[in-house]
Every structure is written in C-alpha cells, then in structure tokens.
Amino acid sequence: MKIELFWDKAQREILNDTSRIRVLAAGRRWGKSTVARLLLIKVSQEYPGSKIWYVAPSYAKAMSEMRKLKACKAFMQLVKRS
C-alpha cells in the first residue's frame, strides 16, 4: 500500500536527507512533529518490518503522536503487515 504524502519545501529537505540520524532545531509551530510523523510513515513504507523509534520529550507527547498515527488507517495497515 502506498500512502501519498505532502510537505512544504523545508520539510522536503529534512525528509529527503539520507543521514541515519537527523537533528532538527526549529521554532514553535514549524511542524517538527508533523515532519516526524511523515518520516515514520515514509520509513515504514521503504523498509517494511523495520523497527522505528519515536523519541519525545515526555510520555504524554509521545502518546499524543501515537494517537495521531493510529488515526491514519493506511499507516496502521502498513504496520499490521510488517
């Protein structure tokens, strides 16, 4: 299953970077969490069955992001297939 992803120019630059580890320093409301979600989806498509970590500053923030990912039905189908 292929999920169509949309991002702006700055987000595209981060998502297309081939570094193993990416560190992003950006201000409030830049879209850092959105980039992280898009990256999780992109990597899960490219490497089915791989283990992917999402690191957040707090448990509450991590759970909030996981709820948003679980709301994406196509992403959950990718995860269930792995």
Sequence and secondary structure as in RCSB ss.txt:
>XXXX:A:sequence
MKIELFWDKAQREILNDTSRIRVLAAGRRWGKSTVARLLLIKVSQEYPGSKIWYVAPSYAKAMSEMRKLKACKAF
MQLVKRS
>XXXX:A:secstr
        HHHHHHHH   SS      TTS HHHHHHHHHHHHHHHSTT       SSHHHHHHHHHHHHT HHH
HHHHHH 
